[in-house]
Amino acid sequence: MSINSAIAKVILGSGQFIGVNHYSHRKGIERANHFLKMQNVLSIIEAAKGCGFGGMMISTHPTSIKILNELSKDKKLKDNFQIYPNLPYMQKYVIGANEKGMVGFVLDMLKSNSISNLAKGARAVLANDLYKILKSLIDIELSFFSKLEMGPVFLHNILTDLALSLRIEEIFHFYIEYIQKEYGVNGAFVTLNFPELSKYFKEIGLVQPIIQAPFNKIGFQMNPSIDANIAAIENFQGIFVAMTTLAAGFLRPREAYSYLSSINNINSIIVGASTNEHLKQSYHHIKEMRKN
């Protein structure tokens, strides 16, 4: 099977649709309320595609699933517009495990999908087969993307950084191999410690990885330091996707993207926006940045 490694240069973030704002909880709630109307969401996606965004990063939050369902019905919006899953939506797993225990929650997840997945997953749980359980859960999460053009599938930073901290090399290889074999796209990773993850991938011989991590002028969420991240990206041999580029709204687009233009090896930029004007402004500055 040929592997689709393409990834858009400018990607629409989706955190604003579910109220994510790392700088202001109040603003996050205001945005979430605004995007309760699906038409407001679809308007942003349409504007993003219209001005040049090549895809969207999105989780399996309940609101995100509704967005995916609506998007899959709109041929004009979904064609030539890649969707990059960010798996899993962690709060769902944390709450479910707390309420029902991990085994009970996993079985509930399997029941919500197909009979075949339930049978396979239940056998895996009973046999305590971790990797078969993970395969079933990945399949369930990605079932929501089946009618869309899917790009690389990103593993959530909590799981990535947990596996990194415990040095569980097998998890990284398993994830990449399974995503490639079953879905024909690359497995990718989100991290809040890019220097450590990129260093570890080099140590274990993981070639040309796709990594998404925060990168911005003020070092917001850039662990362990902005200087360490700059040094790491200068020597990085892979695909780097920059997120949190506006530092949760602290930076204006012109300032943010002018800074990023001075950094080598940034392949893609994620932009979260709540208005059409903000989208157009951000894309304009990124386009200008790439000319220089």
N, C-alpha and C positions, 0 to 999 in steps of 0.2 A: 504493500500500500504506500502510495506517495504521501508525504507529510506536508501539510499546509503550514508553512512557517511565516507567511506574510502577516504583517501587523501595520495598522494605519499609523501615519505620522502624527496625526492629531486625533485624540480620542475623547469622546464626551464621557465625563464622570456622571454617576447617577446618585451620589450621596444626598444631593439636594432634594431628590424626590422622596426620600424616606426620613428627612429631617436631620441628616448628619452635618454637624458643624462643630469642629473641634475648638473653635474660638469663642462661640457664643451659643449656649443652650437655647436661649430665647429665640435667636434668629433661626436656629434649626427647627424649632416648633412652628414658627411662622411659615417657613418654607414648606414644611410637611403639610400644613393646613392648606396652603395655596395649591399644592399638587395633589390634594384629594380629588380634584376634578381631573379626570383622565385627559380631557382636551388640553389642559394646561401643560401636561407632560408631553403629549404628542406634538404640541406646538413647538416646544423646545427641541425635541428630536428632529422635527422637520426643518427648523431653522438651522440646526447644527449641520445636518446633511446638506442643506442648501448652500451654506457658505464654505463647505469643504471638509468638514469632519468626516473621517472614514469609518468610524465605528463607535461603539459604546461599551464601557465597562459596567457590569451589573452583577449583583448578588442574587440569592434566592430568598430575599426578604419577601413576606407575603405581598407587599405592595409591588415589589419588583416583578413577581410572578404575574400579577395582573397586567403590568406594563408589557411583559413579554407576550402574553396572550393577545393583547390588542395590537401589538406590533406585527405579530405573525399573520394577522388578518389584512394588513395594509401592504399590498405589493409595492406600491410606490415608495413607501418608507423603508421596507425591509430589504429590497433588492440593492445589491452593491453597497451594503452597509453591514460591516462585521460586528458581531456581538462577542464580547470577551467575558465569559463567566468568571466570577470570583467565588470560589467554593470553600467551605459552605458558609451559609449565614449563621455565624457562631452563636448568637443569642438564642436562636431556636434550639440548638443542641444543649446549651447550658440550662435553659429553662426546662426543657423536656427531661433531661437527665435528673435534675433536682426534683421534679414532680413524680417521675415514674421509675427512676433508676435507669442506668444506661441500657441494660438489656431490654427492659420494658419499652423504653423510648425507641430503640432501634427496631424492635418488632412492630411498633406502631407506624414507624416510617415505612417499613416494608409493606405493611397492610395498605397504606395509602397509595401504593403503586400497583404494579401488575401481579397477578397470581404467581407467575414464574419467578419474579424477583422475591416474592414472599417465601416461596418454597426454597429457593437457593439461599436466601438470607437466613431463614430460620435454621436450616441445616448448618450454616456457617456459625451461627450463634451457639447452637447446641454443641458443635464440635470445637468451639472456642478458636475458630480459624480467623485470625485478625485480618489477613489480607483478602479473604473472600468477603468478609463483612464490609471492608472498605470498598471493594469493587461494587457491591450491591448499593452502597450509599452513594457512591459517585454516579452510578447509573440513574438512580432516582433523581439526584440533583440535576443531572444533565438532560433528563427527560423533558424538562421545561423549555429546552432550547432546540428541540428536534426540528422545528419548522423554520428555523432561522439560520443565517449564514454564520457559523460559529468559527471564531479564530482561536488562538491559544487559550488554554484553560488555566487560570491562575489559582494556586492554592493559597488560602487565607493566611495572612501574616502570623496569626496566633499559632496555627499548626506548623507553618514553616519554621518559625523561630523556636518553637518547642522542640521540633526534631533537630534543629541546629544546636540548641543548647545541650541536648542529650547525645548529640553526635550519632543519630540513628541513620546511618548512610543508606540502609536498605529502603527506607521510606521514600527517599528522593528518587532512587532508581526505579522503584516499583511504580511510583506515580507517573513519571515520564513515560515509561514503557507501556503502562496500561492505557493512558490517554492517547498515545500515538497509535497503538494497536487497534483500539476499539473505536476511536473517533477520527482518526486521520489528521489530527492537529497536534501541536506541541503542548506538552505540559510546562507550565510556567509557575513562577513563585513570587509572592509578595512578602516583603520583609521590612522591619523597622531598624535593621542593622545590616545595611548593604556591605560595609567593609568586611564584616565577619563572614557573611554568607558567601560572598564572592571568593574570599580566601579559602573557605572550606570546600567549595565546589572545585576549585583548582587542585586542592589536596586529594580529593577522591576521584579526580579524572573526569569530571562532568564537563563536557566540551560544549561551547557555545550556548550557555544557559540563557533563558529569558527571565530577567529579574525586574520587578516593579518595586520602587522604593521612593520615599520622600526626597525631593531635591528642590531647594529654594534658597533665596538670598540670605535669609536670617537663620537658617539652620533648624527650622521648626520640624520636630520629629526625626531629625537626622542624627541617629545614634552611631557611635558614641560622641561624635563631634562633626562639625561641618568640614573641618580640615581633613579628618580621616576619610570622609566620603569623597572629597575632591581627589585625594591621593588614590583612593581605590578605583574611581571611575576612569582616571587617566590611564590605568593599566588594565582595564576590564576588556576581556575578549568575549563578547556575547551581545545580546540585545538588551538595552536598558530602557525601561519605561519610567519616566518621571511622574510622580504623583505629588499631591499637596504643593503644587508649584506656586500657588498664590498664598501659601501659608494660612489657609482657612480664612482668606479675605483680608489678611493684614497688609498684603502687598497689592498694588495696582498692576494691571496687566503689562503696561509699558515697562515699568521697573522690573517686574518679575522676569519677563521674557528677554529683556535686554541682558539681564544677568546670565540667564541660561545660555544665551548665545556665546558666552565666553567659555563654556564648559564643553569639553570634547566627549564624544561617545554617548550622547543622549540621542537615542533613536526615535522615541515617541514621547509625546507629552499628553497627559490627561488634564482636561479642563472641566471643572464643574461650574455650571452657570444657572442662574435662576431667571434670567431675562434674555430675550432675543438680542437686545442691544449689547449686553455683556458678552454674549457668545461672539457676535460679530467683531466687537472690539478686541477680544482675546485672539481670535483667529487672525485678524489683521496684523497684530503685533508679532504673532508667531511667524506669519508669512514674511514679514519684514525682517525678522531675526534670521530666517533661513537664507535670505538673500545676501546677508553680510558675511 
